[in-house]
Amino acid sequence: MPYERRMLGAQCCSNPPKLNPSSGAGHFEKFGGLNTYVTGPAYSSPALLLVSDIYGYEAPNLRKLADKIAAAGFYVVVPDFFYGDPYNPDNVEKPLPVWITDHGVGKGFEDAKPVIEALRRKGVSAIGAAGFCWGAKVVVQLAKPHFIQAAVLLHPSLVAVDDIKGVEVPMAVLGAEIDRYSPPVLLKQFEEVLAAKVDVYLKIFPSTAHGWTVRYDVEDQNAVKSAEEAHRDMLEWFTKYVKRGTALMNSRL
């Protein structure tokens, strides 16, 4: 059985969001050939690429997070890597093992390259990328200086220690205490590998489960608190390694 099919399961599908194509304060445009949710000041030099989980770019919590990051001065793009076909748990004709054969992370990585190129053509000088669940593996593959300058993984799926060995940029890993696919013991192995060559930050959030940063219940105060704490950690990481890096490069011009 292919690796991706073995590494995804019920926990990756829990708490599905109610997708809303009109959610968010941003706008839509083609970016790198993909339909993309875009938010933030168009003139911003630091940019962030958010790579969604299997539920795609129409998830309201994901767009709310993109808007929050944009308000801090980033130009944020959230592409539709699934071409209008996010995972739908109610579609019995396309269960997850079938869906993932059409939407592998390798294809996501290849589709992300033109997005990065489009950001560069726009004049962006520094790019960060955050990956949620499915998207984390895409971000790991992008974690080279010629693609991005910093990365954040949030409750990753599909990522193995061997994948982490290829990372070449500062990386933060935000994990859940209760996560079958990326348990704390695995994330600590990621930290050990990363610490030998790049700046790394690992944080395990107690009493949280896989997907908690974007698939939380907005009526659950504890869930919201944990998600917002992770969002702050992510923003601080990108402010340090993307936004401040951009300012430093500009000061040298």
Order of alpha helices (4+ residues) and beta strands (2+ residues): alpha-alpha-beta-beta-beta-alpha-beta-alpha-alpha-beta-alpha-beta-alpha-beta-alpha-beta-alpha-alpha
